[in-house]
Amino acid sequence: MATKTLGTATTSSLVAVAWSQDPSVLLPADLATIAQHILDDQTTGHPVAQVSGVGGLVREGKLFVPNRGSLTIYPGDYIAYDPTTGGVILVTALAAAGASWVHS
């Protein structure tokens, strides 16, 4: 079988925010926290994506994943990163509302 299951090694090991373009809902500091931890995993030293110019998260509702492309973010979507590697995870609002994902 080629498909596998995927989960984190520990509960709550990802850092995430629920997306909103409203700066009173998604505070600028929280947006910056996520943006500062999205790393370029294909470049030596793994620079912060925004610094290397290949990625990041912007208030206009775009998630730029280094070396992989961009995604449009919709209200209620969750953007998370792995604090060890800077790997980015996007969980849609519909999936986040399901029982498979826990967020606080």
ABEGO torsion letter per residue (X at the ends): XABBBBBBABBGABBBBBBBABAAABBAAAAAAAAAABBBAABBGGBBAAAAGAEEBBAAGBBBBBGAEBBBBBBGBBBBBBAAAGBBBBBBAAAAABAABBBX
